[in-house]
Amino acid sequence: MNPRRYLPLVLLALAFGSEAGAAPKSHGRKPPESDIASKETRDKAIELAQTLAKVETPSSLADVQLPKPFNPPGFGLASADEAHPASEAASAGPAKAFGDKEILAAIAPRILPTGTFTMGSERLLMFGKKKLKAGDHLTVNFEGQDYTLELVAIDRTNFTLRLSHEEITRPIKPGKNP
């Protein structure tokens, strides 16, 4: 038996199918569902969108009495507090007079070094990347005025500052910057 002899018949059977003219068979699958929502669901969404998008017009402000920020009522009248400026100054108490010692005591807690290290025989006080040695000067602004402080001494745990003839010694607390 020669298989080449049956080859054209096999090809014809494959080309036309086993049943010529038969309707295509369904494989038992349902048709795919649509991604579009039903008409009722879409109508509900449109109604909700229309209620949310409704813009109400505000009422007229012509009838409302609004306060006038640049010319309030009674602006030009003298107040009771302005009538007695001398009594107000007396009740505030005397102005604080600071000496060098009080100013230095107020400034010193604001000076927070990050640490110390020794280079050769000289000890340096570090403020971030800035390094100061004993005898260097620091300019500090306190209450709108600049003060020049002198770094007098540096120990392993303390440093001493001088303002005019007053001195104060503070501890070095590395890593505790505010």
Secondary structure, 3 states (H helix, E strand, C coil): CCHHHHHHHHHHHHHHCCCCCCCCCCCCCCCCCCCCCCHHHHHHHHHHHHHHHCCCCCCCCCCCCCCCCCCCCCCCCCCCCCCCHHHHHHHCCCCCCCCHHHHHHHHHHHCCCCEEEEECCEEEEEECCEEEECCCEEEEEECCEEEEEEEEEECCCEEEEEECCEEEEEECCCCCCC
